[in-house]
């Protein structure tokens, strides 16, 4: 069936601020679906309160509404589109791209009769289908009716019913609340004594106070299938995904592998049939669907776990894994197209009615931030706890696994063999039994220490095939130690590289050689990284899409053009302190480079984001932002320079090595960025510029720290140099606390120096963002924090423009911003944090890079600041070439959003270390606004050390 021509204007509901369980993958889906509908000539309106994402940018939607995600907000938008002659009436709403938030909102609006009242059609899903899949009992009954296996379970709406169910089914049990996201409120109950507390938590977490009490199939294997279906009832399976971790760990916290590695063909066919049957049973709708299954390893019995009639967390992964843009196609199916009427985006010559074939392996590893939640229960279970993820592509499972470890940004050079092994056998065995963020590394450590593979399998229930693969690495390491760098046989060296070993790991295993020496020797032997294309069809048809991953093989498929090129380094996995706002910046960097006539090349390993969409850059390398990988891409592509300013600390960390190797950094030089990072040099600069700063000192051990603290005066702020998101920062008020803080810091970050600043107690905090082109400086925006100094700027409510600072103070802030920008010869962006006490303005720190706040200011003022900054960095424009008009009426408030409900045992205190996972934007007319007044009243409440 061709497109439904009655749909001319569509509202897409976004997912709101980033929280654990609902992260950037929905902004990716939302952005992709918006662009897909615009291709069809449809006017796209977007409602989403998240200012940090590219989804709420003018380059994605025709009309973007940064409003709270409520039914009232939706009504206001629908009414506006009826009343205004300049706006088209909204014909349809697409609620499947914004995660659970959008689905719940769609259902609520439906129940309140909003869609009917405004004549809006719900597309992409059937509201009744949502009900069937979210209501645990309705889902269980449906599976029984259509003959699909499910675990024995009972529904409970009260304590009494819950206890009866537990008695009937027997332990171990799993409690699954209805209508929640990311496993919220769910959990395993192994013993009767734990049941009451777990049941209470589940009943409270469910908005309908309903839970499913189910038999726990712990240790079974877990799989997911991603499906698409059109209105003609054609169904295709885009991707099979296998969880490395068995049942018992939320899929969002599991290491996953695509395609499925240990699934028999018979079992896979049966799973496909059941998935298609399930999708057809939940209603007539066209779009994407995710189905989760569990398989008994003893006899291949299959049971269904759940079905999500929307694009899911895994569909972003499946899109990047296969090159098949699920959200883009799902949006076209929602407006009536059939699969065979849509062009395959990769080959451009075949239709979208095909199932991708992979001739490579994908590994996803989640990224956790337990260090930000002191006292959190770090054990993984039904409740999702990770804040982001990385994806790696290799020719084999083990190559992809090692590349994923290199992508994680936790200082690992691969899976072990890097000097960071755990050698405490009791800790290792405990960590295998109680899975946490490091279980993968502990498996390797156990094998290195000689723990038998079967013992590891019994404790972890991980399939033997995966464990054998890891065991092979241990054998290769033992063999490598027999050689020195000069006598490693060429074929053995080649095998090591094919198995994903980085040059750093090889250097560590050999001892007494450097990474560069290994690299040079490898080049002498002719062992070079080649690049393969992600083509969705295992080269059956020629692909038109420049999407690559590296491996060690004969043929290189990435041909370097003779155009002038720019490489943009991405920000790696989403994490606290470095979120989606850096991806927003990277996307704008790519667009600006393309507009300026450069070939724009992206390097990043985050599957959740828009920067890694295959049609954003001229060329995409889905690779770890890890020195060895970046270096070889640069050698192949020979760019005019590399942009490190837009990818947060991940990209900035490369600046020194790039400069050492004579590779041009586009924008502010490494030397000047380093002055800003190095506290001593930066303070000397401020002194020369006659700019006040808090008294400070530097220490290398606890004794020195006590001397410094007594000189600068308590309370003091203690922190390591070169960190992002306030990692490891604390406020201390006496010698004893200081000693503990310094010993811990140096234990966590060995070799680092500790900075000790006098903490300006009860000071106001503010920040400025600016753009400098070497001649002129433009103040992008100045924000005043509602909370006092001492709470990390990422965790503070902040108001744009400033609301209570005197003209004298704001003038000083502007003057200091301009002075610092010129002194550091900033080309591009600069963020400065200030503390104000007794009308005196102190500079706390300066960051010559994209900040967390620029996307927020760009949305509030409606000015494409990152695009302007990128063109200035590239040297193709000056500030005077742009006409900048701010459009904000009233004030915009940046609201941090926390994910504390995932860690009920953690206190909500705030300090210098960032804890928020995302943010929202709220516009107010004036300072009499009741919402603002309440915030202002509570401003110091959560401040702690």
Buried (B, 14 or more C-beta within 10 A) or exposed (E): EEBBEEBBBBBBBBBBBBBBBBBBBBBBBBBBBBBBBBEBEBBBBBBBBBBBBBBBBEBBBBBBBBBBBBBEBBBBBBEBBEEEEEBBBBBBBBBBBBBBBBBBBBBEBBEBEBBEEBEBEBBBBBBBBBBBBBBBBBBBBBBEEBEBBBBBBBBBBEEEBBBBBBEEBEBBBBBBBBBBBBBBBBBBBEEEEBBBEBBBBBBEBBEBBBBBBBBBBBBBBBBBBBBBBBBBEBBBBBBBBBBBBBBBBBBBBBBBBBBBBBBEEEBBEBBBEBBBBBBEBBBEBBBBBBBBBBBBBEEBBBBBBBBBBBBBBBBBBBBBBBBBBBBBBBBBBBBBBBBEBBEBBBBEEBEBBBBBEBEBBBBBBBBBBBBBBBEBBBEBBBBBBBBBBBBBBBBBBBBBBBBBBBBBBBEBBBBBBBEEBBEEEEEBBEBBEEBBBBBBBBBBBBBBBEBEBEEBBEBBBBBBEBBEBBBEBBEBBEBBEEBEBEEBEEEEBBBBBBBBBBBBBBBBBBEEBEBEBBBEBBEEBEBBBBBBBBBBBEEEBEBEBBBBBBBBBEEBBBEBEEEBBBBBBBBBBBBBBBBBBBBBBBBBBBBBBBBBEBBBBBBBBBBBBBBBBBBBBBBBBBBBBBBBBBBBBBBBBEBBBBBBBBBBBBBBBBBBEBBEEEBEBBBBBBEBBBBBBBBBEBBEBBEEBEBBBBBBBBBEEBEBBBEBBEEBEBBBBBBBBBBBBBBBBBBBBEBEBBBEBBEEBBEEBEEBBBBBBBBBBEBBBBBBBBBBBBEBBBBBBBBBBBBBBBBBBBBBBBBBBBBEBEEEBBEBBBEBBBBBBBBBBBBBBBBBBBBBBEEEBBBBBBBBBBBBBBBBBBBBBEBBBBBBBBBBBBBBBEBEEBEEEBEBEEBBBBBBBBBBBBBEEBEEEBBBBBBBBBBBBBBBEEEEBEEBEEBBEEBEEBBEB
